[in-house]
Amino acid sequence: MNALHNFFFSIYPYICMAVFFMGSLARYDRDQYTWKSDSSQLLRHGQLRWGSNLFHVGILFLFFGHFVGLLTPHFIYEPFISPHAKQLVAIYSGGTAGILCFIGLSLLIHRRVTDPRIRMTSHRTDLAILIILWVQLVIGLITLPYSLMHSDGHAMLQLGEWAQRIVTFRPDHTVLAGLNWPYKIHLVLGMTIFLLFPFSRLVHVWSGFATILYVFRPKQIVRSRRLDQPSAPKQPWRFMKGSDKNG
């Protein structure tokens, strides 16, 4: 059991990170045509509007919240906020974002499963990655009661120390000793999502970050053209009676 624990929390993270970066680069280089979100908005957009907005707002908040919360060293925020208060902020803000994301993702899955047209045009990986994200959200919401029961911030400090050791190439699976099972499953499934990232439609997230550059690009002038007006002036044909004397 200790060997399995060591594999998942000391070795598996680096496997996932390597596949995440190298796989994304290889897919962009070799198969750019599939580098897209495969939107099904044209097929039916009613339920998509609510589901997509709730999902994206929730998932972006959760991603950046986890990123900052786990990778910010304790000594940086210690003078301003205690671990207890920081964990309560994470519980209520993350819980709210998680519920919004859960509702949106459930709408997206229901739409993709129940609409015959969307189901026929979907890849198997589309539904699979949505279900994996849904399960990950459920497990994340399950961790909230455990965090409330132990709101001293100790679990948060354990998770933060583990994540910071991973990114600084000092892995130590023993820092997670005594952590409740939902946290550990949440970590493993989260790393697995990064492992599957290059092989799914999630790669369009890279393009989403790249759109930030659009803010700094020069303005484009777009002119509309009425259908009854030609794109370029035509030379008028002049028919003069009797102009062709030989005709």
Buried (B, 14 or more C-beta within 10 A) or exposed (E): EEEEBBEBBBEBBEEBBEBBEEBBEEBBEEEEEBBEBEEBEEBEEEBBEBBBEBBBBBBBBBEEBBEEBBEBEBEEBEEEEEBEEBBBEBBEBBBEBBBBBBBBBBBBBEBBBEBEEBBEBBEEEBBEBBEBBBEBBBBBBBBBEBBEEEBEBBBBBBBBBBBBBBEEEEBEBEBBEEBBEBBBBBBBBBBBBBBBBBBBBBBBBBEEEEEEEEEEEEEEEEEEEEEEEEEEEEEEEEEEEEEEEEE
